[in-house]
Amino acid sequence: MLIAAALGVNAAVLREAFSRMRPACGGSEPSASRVRANKTVLRAAPAAHGVTNERLDTVSDYYRYAPGRNSLWTNRPAVASALVKDGAIIGYKLLHDGSGYTTPPVARVTGFPHAHPTVSLVFGTNLAANGSILSSSG
């Protein structure tokens, strides 16, 4: 979802493209010809929707998994505060909307074990805001 949104295409476009790619067998490096063939497949699908190879490379590099960094992809955690009145939560204030979420994070409120805020995400072409928290309620 992050990559599709960053490219400005429907996620089905990328799912279809990836379904036609042929990765190397587990634990082995792909041959040069297989790398070229997979890249051709991957470039063609978004290109049909106006996505340039430069944008595809930028987005792919931004969200590339780097095992040495001990993390998945570029992301920022969200931070919110609970608004409390008379000992009850009356709302939430989003302090940092975060980014890089693919699914809504589980929100917890310290001191309120029964509070279960519902979090909504927003996706778009701005890499710094893609997969960020749109709102929280509950």
C-alpha positions as CSV (number, residue, x, y, z in Angstrom):
1,M,0.0,0.0,0.0
2,L,2.8,2.4,0.8
3,I,4.6,1.9,-2.4
4,A,1.5,2.0,-4.5
5,A,0.3,5.2,-2.8
6,A,3.8,6.8,-3.2
7,L,3.7,6.0,-6.9
8,G,0.1,7.3,-7.2
9,V,-1.3,4.0,-8.5
10,N,-3.8,1.5,-7.2
11,A,-2.3,-1.3,-5.1
12,A,-3.8,-3.8,-7.6
13,V,-1.4,-2.5,-10.3
14,L,1.7,-3.5,-8.2
15,R,0.2,-6.8,-7.0
16,E,-0.4,-7.8,-10.6
17,A,3.2,-6.8,-11.6
18,F,4.7,-8.7,-8.6
19,S,2.7,-11.7,-9.5
20,R,4.5,-11.9,-12.8
21,M,8.0,-11.5,-11.3
22,R,10.2,-14.6,-10.8
23,P,12.5,-14.3,-7.8
24,A,15.6,-16.5,-7.4
25,C,15.3,-19.7,-5.4
26,G,15.6,-19.2,-1.6
27,G,19.1,-18.3,-0.5
28,S,20.5,-17.8,-3.9
29,E,21.3,-14.7,-6.0
30,P,19.3,-14.2,-9.2
31,S,21.1,-14.3,-12.5
32,A,21.7,-11.0,-14.3
33,S,19.1,-12.0,-16.9
34,R,16.5,-12.7,-14.2
35,V,17.2,-9.4,-12.5
36,R,16.7,-7.6,-15.9
37,A,13.5,-9.5,-16.7
38,N,12.0,-8.8,-13.2
39,K,12.9,-5.1,-13.5
40,T,11.3,-4.9,-16.9
41,V,8.1,-6.4,-15.5
42,L,8.2,-4.1,-12.5
43,R,8.8,-0.9,-14.6
44,A,6.1,-1.7,-17.1
45,A,3.1,-1.8,-14.8
46,P,3.5,1.7,-13.2
47,A,4.8,3.2,-16.4
48,A,1.4,2.4,-18.0
49,H,0.0,4.8,-15.3
50,G,2.5,7.6,-15.9
51,V,5.1,6.6,-13.3
52,T,8.7,7.3,-14.4
53,N,11.6,4.9,-13.8
54,E,13.2,7.7,-11.7
55,R,10.1,7.9,-9.4
56,L,10.0,4.1,-9.2
57,D,13.6,3.9,-8.1
58,T,13.2,6.8,-5.6
59,V,10.2,5.1,-3.9
60,S,11.8,1.7,-4.0
61,D,15.0,3.0,-2.4
62,Y,12.9,4.9,0.3
63,Y,11.0,1.7,1.3
64,R,13.8,-0.8,0.8
65,Y,14.2,-3.3,3.6
66,A,17.8,-3.0,5.0
67,P,18.5,-5.9,7.3
68,G,21.7,-4.2,8.5
69,R,19.7,-1.3,9.9
70,N,17.7,-3.7,11.9
71,S,14.4,-2.1,10.7
72,L,12.0,-2.5,7.9
73,W,11.7,0.7,5.9
74,T,11.8,4.4,6.5
75,N,9.2,5.3,9.1
76,R,8.5,7.6,12.0
77,P,6.4,6.7,15.0
78,A,3.3,8.7,15.7
79,V,2.7,10.4,19.1
80,A,-0.6,11.6,20.5
81,S,-1.9,12.8,23.9
82,A,-5.1,11.9,25.5
83,L,-7.3,14.9,26.5
84,V,-8.7,14.1,30.0
85,K,-11.4,15.9,31.9
86,D,-12.7,14.8,35.2
87,G,-10.7,11.5,35.0
88,A,-12.2,10.5,31.6
89,I,-10.7,10.7,28.1
90,I,-12.7,13.2,26.0
91,G,-10.5,13.1,22.9
92,Y,-7.0,12.9,21.5
93,K,-4.5,15.4,20.3
94,L,-2.1,14.2,17.5
95,L,1.4,15.6,18.3
96,H,3.3,13.8,15.5
97,D,1.4,12.0,12.7
98,G,4.2,9.5,12.0
99,S,4.7,7.8,8.7
100,G,5.5,4.4,7.1
101,Y,2.5,2.6,8.7
102,T,0.9,-0.1,6.5
103,T,-1.8,-0.9,9.0
104,P,-3.1,1.3,11.8
105,P,-1.0,0.9,14.9
106,V,-2.4,-0.3,18.2
107,A,-2.8,2.8,20.4
108,R,-2.5,2.5,24.1
109,V,-3.1,5.2,26.7
110,T,-1.0,5.1,29.9
111,G,-3.1,5.0,33.0
112,F,-6.3,4.0,31.0
113,P,-6.0,0.3,30.4
114,H,-9.6,0.1,28.9
115,A,-9.0,2.9,26.4
116,H,-8.7,1.5,22.9
117,P,-8.4,4.4,20.4
118,T,-9.2,3.7,16.8
119,V,-6.6,5.0,14.4
120,S,-7.1,5.9,10.8
121,L,-4.3,6.2,8.2
122,V,-3.8,8.3,5.1
123,F,-1.7,7.4,2.1
124,G,-0.3,9.6,-0.7
125,T,2.6,10.5,-2.9
126,N,4.5,12.6,-0.3
127,L,7.0,10.1,1.1
128,A,7.4,11.9,4.4
129,A,3.7,11.7,5.2
130,N,2.7,8.5,3.4
131,G,1.2,6.0,5.8
132,S,0.6,8.6,8.5
133,I,-2.1,8.9,11.2
134,L,-5.1,10.8,9.8
135,S,-7.1,10.7,13.1
136,S,-7.8,8.8,16.2
137,S,-11.0,8.4,18.2
138,G,-12.6,6.2,20.7
